[in-house]
Amino acid sequence: MFIRTDLPIEQQIVQAAHAALEAGRDLEKPKSISHLILLKVDSQDELIKISEDLTRLNIQYHMFYEPDYNRGYTSIATEPIYDRNPYFFKHSLYKYKPKRSYSQQDEVHFN
């Protein structure tokens, strides 16, 4: 799963859950217990580029669009990946780095 890190942390969590839920409804069910790996994406533009790459690689995915507060595309969840696909290794694992705390006011004015 790819998640945008330019969102407030609370929204990163929510958007990852949205994408996972939608992918679970739309994509192939896992053959066994699946693992969730979060990969870092810095912007919506990078997320769109990744979606183009996944399409080219014939990897099914669900890209979640969040219309609230003009967030746009926020995350991608892929179908279960069973082999070590080199495409995913070129992306950084998600690591939360607090910038500052966000307030409700930030939420209202987030672009």
C-alpha positions as CSV (number, residue, x, y, z in Angstrom):
1,M,0.0,0.0,0.0
2,F,1.2,3.5,-0.9
3,I,0.2,6.4,1.4
4,R,0.8,10.1,0.9
5,T,2.9,11.6,3.7
6,D,2.0,15.2,2.9
7,L,-1.3,14.7,4.8
8,P,-1.8,15.1,8.6
9,I,-1.0,11.9,10.4
10,E,-4.7,11.4,11.4
11,Q,-5.6,11.5,7.7
12,Q,-2.8,9.2,6.7
13,I,-4.3,6.5,8.9
14,V,-7.8,7.1,7.7
15,Q,-6.8,7.2,4.0
16,A,-4.8,3.9,4.3
17,A,-7.9,2.3,5.9
18,H,-10.2,3.6,3.1
19,A,-7.9,2.2,0.4
20,A,-7.5,-1.2,2.1
21,L,-11.3,-1.5,2.6
22,E,-12.1,-0.6,-1.0
23,A,-9.4,-2.9,-2.4
24,G,-10.7,-5.7,-0.2
25,R,-14.1,-5.3,-1.8
26,D,-12.9,-4.9,-5.4
27,L,-9.8,-7.1,-5.8
28,E,-8.8,-10.7,-5.6
29,K,-9.1,-12.3,-2.2
30,P,-5.8,-13.4,-0.7
31,K,-4.9,-17.1,-0.9
32,S,-3.6,-17.0,2.7
33,I,-3.1,-14.5,5.4
34,S,-1.9,-11.4,3.8
35,H,0.6,-8.8,5.1
36,L,0.2,-5.1,4.8
37,I,3.3,-3.0,3.9
38,L,3.0,0.8,3.8
39,L,5.2,2.6,1.3
40,K,5.9,6.3,1.4
41,V,4.5,8.7,-1.3
42,D,5.3,12.4,-1.1
43,S,2.5,13.8,-3.2
44,Q,-0.6,13.2,-5.3
45,D,1.5,13.5,-8.5
46,E,3.8,10.7,-7.3
47,L,0.8,8.6,-6.4
48,I,-0.6,9.1,-9.9
49,K,2.7,8.1,-11.4
50,I,2.7,4.9,-9.3
51,S,-0.8,4.1,-10.6
52,E,0.4,4.4,-14.1
53,D,3.4,2.0,-13.3
54,L,1.0,-0.5,-11.7
55,T,-1.2,-0.5,-14.7
56,R,1.7,-1.0,-17.0
57,L,2.9,-3.9,-14.8
58,N,-0.6,-5.5,-14.8
59,I,-0.9,-5.2,-11.0
60,Q,-4.5,-4.6,-9.9
61,Y,-5.0,-1.9,-7.4
62,H,-7.5,0.5,-5.9
63,M,-6.6,4.2,-5.8
64,F,-8.6,6.0,-3.2
65,Y,-10.0,9.5,-4.0
66,E,-10.9,11.7,-1.0
67,P,-13.0,14.6,-2.0
68,D,-13.1,16.2,1.5
69,Y,-11.0,19.3,1.8
70,N,-9.8,18.9,-1.8
71,R,-7.4,16.1,-0.9
72,G,-7.8,14.2,-4.2
73,Y,-6.0,10.8,-4.5
74,T,-4.5,9.8,-1.1
75,S,-3.5,6.2,-1.2
76,I,-3.3,3.0,-3.3
77,A,-3.8,-0.6,-2.2
78,T,-2.7,-3.3,-4.5
79,E,-3.9,-6.8,-5.1
80,P,-2.1,-9.4,-3.0
81,I,1.5,-9.7,-4.2
82,Y,3.0,-13.2,-3.7
83,D,6.4,-12.9,-5.3
84,R,9.1,-10.5,-4.5
85,N,8.4,-7.8,-7.1
86,P,11.4,-5.5,-7.7
87,Y,9.1,-2.6,-8.4
88,F,8.1,-2.3,-4.8
89,F,11.8,-2.3,-3.5
90,K,12.5,1.0,-5.2
91,H,10.0,2.7,-2.9
92,S,10.7,3.7,0.7
93,L,9.0,2.1,3.6
94,Y,6.6,4.4,5.4
95,K,8.1,5.9,8.6
96,Y,6.1,8.4,10.6
97,K,8.2,11.6,11.3
98,P,6.2,14.1,13.3
99,K,6.5,17.6,11.9
100,R,4.2,19.2,14.4
101,S,0.8,18.6,15.9
102,Y,-2.2,19.4,13.8
103,S,-5.3,21.1,15.0
104,Q,-8.9,21.1,13.8
105,Q,-8.1,24.5,12.2
106,D,-5.4,22.9,10.1
107,E,-7.9,20.2,9.0
108,V,-10.3,22.9,7.8
109,H,-7.6,24.8,5.8
110,F,-5.7,21.8,4.5
111,N,-5.2,22.0,0.7
